[in-house]
């Protein structure tokens, strides 16, 4: 009965609706319509016309034959020199200890003054000079003759030696200041010296970052404002867009030393400056130069100077803790032969040098990872800021005269403090693949495939 009455109600309502005058006069009305454009979407994961991997391989293939062989040989030789330098430093420091040269230098300093504070800078001046002289054969080979053999040296031996003398004098002055403070901390803090000394070294590192570009770098190269030009205008425009407080661009004459291209945005707290060397300006296109400066600006905007201080400060803390433990161990075994017993004795400086060298050798992958990570971040920042993926790829190839382009993954992880050429070009081509439809990328150069 319920179903019957329901059907009857529906039929009654339908009859009333159809018989009403309004329904008969108006008739059915059409719904409003609009035009809709439809496009078939490509299947997910379908290949595009641009292949980042093929483009990367094609770019890398532009450096081949003898040029690639020389680049690989130069960079791979650096792997060996890391160990050679460490062993050489340990041997030199060991000779100063076993022949008690270090103890005699300490006695000489003590004979000149009774002040324990002033004994340290006197000893360090003698120690630093001795280390420099004893390391001179290796320094000359690595710094001059090897660079010359691979076509990376533009200086005469006399000009190169003058730069080395400047570095020695700067190292002597800065070293005296830092070592004097560190040994004062050692005498004051005793067992916890390594903790406080880490803070001292971090502070000095921050000061170096601030004053280095303004006061140290000009001792080796001439810095002049970049003349008014389109590239100067575009660099400053890019800097303003990224919030970098620089109103000038400086050009320095790195070509007097080598053909390497470089640039930097350095300093902080009022010492910020944008600098590029004449090799970059003379050997690169407008877009390549802008791509490099975009990368360098990334270091500034991403606060890599601060993060570098923090991360390297942690490494320094670990190194000094290791040195504190190792010094007690070594002097406990050999201190009588060396005439060195306590860590506040400046004659123990060669012991600390040995321990620092061992630690830094083992920490090579960690230190390289810290730098390489910052460089990768700056690469990505530069790609997004300058938007020159192909220009950045071609300028990476110009670094191939002293950087191996295509290492194995373990080589890059251990020995590279910058991303390899393959990694950087792949980053650029991958970025380009995601921006193919952007107007400026469409209008830009075509990548090889």
WOTAGI-V46938 format. One record per residue. N is the residue number from 1. OMEGA is omega in whole degrees, -180 to 180 (NA if undefined). Layout:
n=N omega=OMEGA
n=N omega=OMEGA
This chain:
n=1 omega=180
n=2 omega=179
n=3 omega=-179
n=4 omega=-180
n=5 omega=178
n=6 omega=179
n=7 omega=180
n=8 omega=180
n=9 omega=-180
n=10 omega=-180
n=11 omega=-180
n=12 omega=179
n=13 omega=180
n=14 omega=180
n=15 omega=-180
n=16 omega=-178
n=17 omega=-177
n=18 omega=-177
n=19 omega=-178
n=20 omega=-178
n=21 omega=-176
n=22 omega=-179
n=23 omega=-179
n=24 omega=-176
n=25 omega=-172
n=26 omega=-177
n=27 omega=-179
n=28 omega=177
n=29 omega=-178
n=30 omega=178
n=31 omega=177
n=32 omega=-177
n=33 omega=174
n=34 omega=-178
n=35 omega=179
n=36 omega=176
n=37 omega=179
n=38 omega=179
n=39 omega=177
n=40 omega=179
n=41 omega=177
n=42 omega=178
n=43 omega=178
n=44 omega=179
n=45 omega=180
n=46 omega=-179
n=47 omega=176
n=48 omega=-179
n=49 omega=-179
n=50 omega=-179
n=51 omega=-178
n=52 omega=-179
n=53 omega=178
n=54 omega=179
n=55 omega=178
n=56 omega=180
n=57 omega=-179
n=58 omega=177
n=59 omega=-179
n=60 omega=-179
n=61 omega=179
n=62 omega=176
n=63 omega=-175
n=64 omega=176
n=65 omega=-175
n=66 omega=-180
n=67 omega=179
n=68 omega=-180
n=69 omega=180
n=70 omega=179
n=71 omega=180
n=72 omega=-178
n=73 omega=-180
n=74 omega=-175
n=75 omega=180
n=76 omega=175
n=77 omega=178
n=78 omega=177
n=79 omega=-179
n=80 omega=-177
n=81 omega=176
n=82 omega=-180
n=83 omega=178
n=84 omega=179
n=85 omega=-179
n=86 omega=-179
n=87 omega=-180
n=88 omega=-180
n=89 omega=180
n=90 omega=-180
n=91 omega=-180
n=92 omega=179
n=93 omega=179
n=94 omega=178
n=95 omega=179
n=96 omega=179
n=97 omega=-173
n=98 omega=178
n=99 omega=177
n=100 omega=175
n=101 omega=180
n=102 omega=179
n=103 omega=180
n=104 omega=177
n=105 omega=176
n=106 omega=179
n=107 omega=178
n=108 omega=178
n=109 omega=179
n=110 omega=178
n=111 omega=-179
n=112 omega=179
n=113 omega=177
n=114 omega=180
n=115 omega=179
n=116 omega=178
n=117 omega=-176
n=118 omega=175
n=119 omega=-178
n=120 omega=179
n=121 omega=177
n=122 omega=178
n=123 omega=-176
n=124 omega=178
n=125 omega=178
n=126 omega=-179
n=127 omega=-178
n=128 omega=178
n=129 omega=-180
n=130 omega=179
n=131 omega=-179
n=132 omega=-179
n=133 omega=-178
n=134 omega=179
n=135 omega=-173
n=136 omega=180
n=137 omega=180
n=138 omega=179
n=139 omega=-180
n=140 omega=180
n=141 omega=-176
n=142 omega=-172
n=143 omega=-177
n=144 omega=-171
n=145 omega=178
n=146 omega=177
n=147 omega=179
n=148 omega=-179
n=149 omega=-180
n=150 omega=176
n=151 omega=-177
n=152 omega=-176
n=153 omega=177
n=154 omega=-177
n=155 omega=167
n=156 omega=-180
n=157 omega=179
n=158 omega=180
n=159 omega=178
n=160 omega=180
n=161 omega=178
n=162 omega=176
n=163 omega=178
n=164 omega=178
n=165 omega=177
n=166 omega=179
n=167 omega=179
n=168 omega=-178
n=169 omega=177
n=170 omega=179
n=171 omega=180
n=172 omega=-178
n=173 omega=-179
n=174 omega=-180
n=175 omega=178
n=176 omega=-179
n=177 omega=-176
n=178 omega=-176
n=179 omega=179
n=180 omega=179
n=181 omega=-179
n=182 omega=-180
n=183 omega=173
n=184 omega=176
n=185 omega=179
n=186 omega=-180
n=187 omega=-176
n=188 omega=-172
n=189 omega=179
n=190 omega=-171
n=191 omega=-178
n=192 omega=-175
n=193 omega=-175
n=194 omega=179
n=195 omega=-179
n=196 omega=180
n=197 omega=176
n=198 omega=177
n=199 omega=179
n=200 omega=-178
n=201 omega=178
n=202 omega=179
n=203 omega=179
n=204 omega=177
n=205 omega=178
n=206 omega=178
n=207 omega=179
n=208 omega=178
n=209 omega=-178
n=210 omega=-173
n=211 omega=-177
n=212 omega=-178
n=213 omega=-174
n=214 omega=-172
n=215 omega=-176
n=216 omega=-177
n=217 omega=180
n=218 omega=176
n=219 omega=-177
n=220 omega=-179
n=221 omega=178
n=222 omega=-180
n=223 omega=178
n=224 omega=176
n=225 omega=177
n=226 omega=-179
n=227 omega=179
n=228 omega=-176
n=229 omega=180
n=230 omega=-178
n=231 omega=177
n=232 omega=179
n=233 omega=-176
n=234 omega=177
n=235 omega=-180
n=236 omega=177
n=237 omega=178
n=238 omega=179
n=239 omega=180
n=240 omega=-179
n=241 omega=180
n=242 omega=175
n=243 omega=-179
n=244 omega=-175
n=245 omega=178
n=246 omega=-180
n=247 omega=179
n=248 omega=176
n=249 omega=-177
n=250 omega=178
n=251 omega=178
n=252 omega=-169
n=253 omega=180
n=254 omega=-179
n=255 omega=177
n=256 omega=180
n=257 omega=-178
n=258 omega=178
n=259 omega=-177
n=260 omega=179
n=261 omega=179
n=262 omega=175
n=263 omega=177
n=264 omega=168
n=265 omega=-167
n=266 omega=176
n=267 omega=171
n=268 omega=-178
n=269 omega=174
n=270 omega=-179
n=271 omega=-177
n=272 omega=174
n=273 omega=177
n=274 omega=-178
n=275 omega=171
n=276 omega=-179
n=277 omega=-175
n=278 omega=177
n=279 omega=178
n=280 omega=-178
n=281 omega=-174
n=282 omega=-174
n=283 omega=-175
n=284 omega=176
n=285 omega=177
n=286 omega=-177
n=287 omega=178
n=288 omega=179
n=289 omega=-180
n=290 omega=178
n=291 omega=178
n=292 omega=180
n=293 omega=175
n=294 omega=176
n=295 omega=-177
n=296 omega=177
n=297 omega=177
n=298 omega=178
n=299 omega=-178
n=300 omega=-175
n=301 omega=-178
n=302 omega=176
n=303 omega=-179
n=304 omega=176
n=305 omega=-180
n=306 omega=-180
n=307 omega=176
n=308 omega=177
n=309 omega=-178
n=310 omega=-176
n=311 omega=178
n=312 omega=174
n=313 omega=177
n=314 omega=176
n=315 omega=177
n=316 omega=178
n=317 omega=179
n=318 omega=180
n=319 omega=-180
n=320 omega=175
n=321 omega=176
n=322 omega=180
n=323 omega=179
n=324 omega=178
n=325 omega=-176
n=326 omega=180
n=327 omega=179
n=328 omega=-180
n=329 omega=-175
n=330 omega=180
n=331 omega=174
n=332 omega=180
n=333 omega=-171
n=334 omega=-175
n=335 omega=179
n=336 omega=178
n=337 omega=-177
n=338 omega=-173
n=339 omega=178
n=340 omega=-177
n=341 omega=-173
n=342 omega=-174
n=343 omega=178
n=344 omega=176
n=345 omega=-179
n=346 omega=178
n=347 omega=177
n=348 omega=-179
n=349 omega=176
n=350 omega=176
n=351 omega=178
n=352 omega=178
n=353 omega=179
n=354 omega=-178
n=355 omega=177
n=356 omega=-178
n=357 omega=179
n=358 omega=-179
n=359 omega=-177
n=360 omega=176
n=361 omega=180
n=362 omega=-177
n=363 omega=-179
n=364 omega=179
n=365 omega=-180
n=366 omega=179
n=367 omega=179
n=368 omega=179
n=369 omega=180
n=370 omega=-179
n=371 omega=-176
n=372 omega=178
n=373 omega=178
n=374 omega=-180
n=375 omega=178
n=376 omega=178
n=377 omega=179
n=378 omega=175
n=379 omega=-178
n=380 omega=177
n=381 omega=-178
n=382 omega=178
n=383 omega=180
n=384 omega=-179
n=385 omega=-176
n=386 omega=178
n=387 omega=-180
n=388 omega=-175
n=389 omega=-179
n=390 omega=178
n=391 omega=178
n=392 omega=179
n=393 omega=-179
n=394 omega=178
n=395 omega=174
n=396 omega=178
n=397 omega=-180
n=398 omega=174
n=399 omega=-172
n=400 omega=179
n=401 omega=177
n=402 omega=176
n=403 omega=177
n=404 omega=-172
n=405 omega=-168
n=406 omega=-179
n=407 omega=171
n=408 omega=-179
n=409 omega=-178
n=410 omega=176
n=411 omega=-179
n=412 omega=-178
n=413 omega=-175
n=414 omega=-167
n=415 omega=-174
n=416 omega=173
n=417 omega=171
n=418 omega=173
n=419 omega=178
n=420 omega=178
n=421 omega=179
n=422 omega=-179
n=423 omega=-175
n=424 omega=179
n=425 omega=177
n=426 omega=176
n=427 omega=-177
n=428 omega=-178
n=429 omega=176
n=430 omega=176
n=431 omega=-179
n=432 omega=-179
n=433 omega=180
n=434 omega=-178
n=435 omega=-176
n=436 omega=-177
n=437 omega=176
n=438 omega=-175
n=439 omega=-177
n=440 omega=178
n=441 omega=175
n=442 omega=-177
n=443 omega=-176
n=444 omega=-179
n=445 omega=177
n=446 omega=179
n=447 omega=176
n=448 omega=-180
n=449 omega=NA
